[in-house]
Amino acid sequence: MAFDSLSDKLQNVFKNLRSKGRLTESDVKAALKEVKMALLEADVNFKVVKNFVKSVEERAVGQDVLTSLTPGQMVIKIVNEEMVNLMGSETTEIKLKSGNEITVIMMVGLQGAGKTTTTAKLAGKFKAKGKKPLLVACDVYRPAAVEQLQINGKKQEVEVFSMGTNNSPIDIAKAAINHAKDNNFNVVILDTAGRLHVDEDMMNELIEIKKNVEVDQTILVVDSMTGQDAVNVSASFDEKIGIDGVILTKLDGDTRGGAALSIKAVTGKPILYVGMGEKLSDLEQFYPDRMASRILG
Ligand code: GDP
């Protein structure tokens, strides 16, 4: 399970804090130093850790905490609150237009991040909300990607719109939206091409799609197991094409959790969902408070 190591370390720090009836300023500072080490070892962004510890310290060394009946508990509560804040406080929903108006969602990300799988997972979520999603194969470079989307679409009982690999992604997206209008689909999800690394061609293609097609939401899929790389990838996609939110995949295999704790603070963009496995049902809405409880135990 994700965060095991971070959870263990933080719980040890908390156990020590709880066991003391009284706390001095230096007790709190020593505990926060350990919290800082644990977060850095979990691959949380350095600046994020620094600001986090500073915010906790500002609230935790005051007299009202130190002279309270349960100072240890109060420090723990502050750590918890600041961790929820770090991850964005509240759950962000993907905004869908009401009724039969079409919402166009563009899925972007590096190859292997889990974009195609996540696209199909999302379609299942929208279907469960009573929406009629259409998946669109815009990756014209890898025939295998088109095929994979078709297989996953079939599993989800969601239609997949494809024009093979001989048309431009822009033409495919436009044709798909017309198809959606004619057939009462109300969510169109574009599965775009990824590359192994952030490169200019990929970004330019995505920029062109956005220029030519009215995209309502751009959602970035990143692999949690790549830690700070996932954070850097998020920052560069946001800078180049503008993203509305992030879906963090493979959290089930991420023992450190640095990306989950850093993305919102570094990019300002919320985590919308987390991928918790390979099955198409393994997608969970992201709740900052539940995630903090999971980490802090
Ligand atoms: P794409 O290249 O970004 O479209 O990536 P794919 O959708 O093909 O996914 C790459 C691999 O990651 C596949 O083997 C998926 O089954 C796997 N995968 C995707 N999401 C998750 C997840 O949340 N957890 C786990 N364990 N595997 C995932």
Residues whose N, C-alpha, C, O or C-beta is under 5 A from the ligand:
A	BS01	GDP	L110 Q111 G112 A113 G114 K115 T116 T117 T118 T249 K250 L251 D252 G275 M276 G277 E278 D282
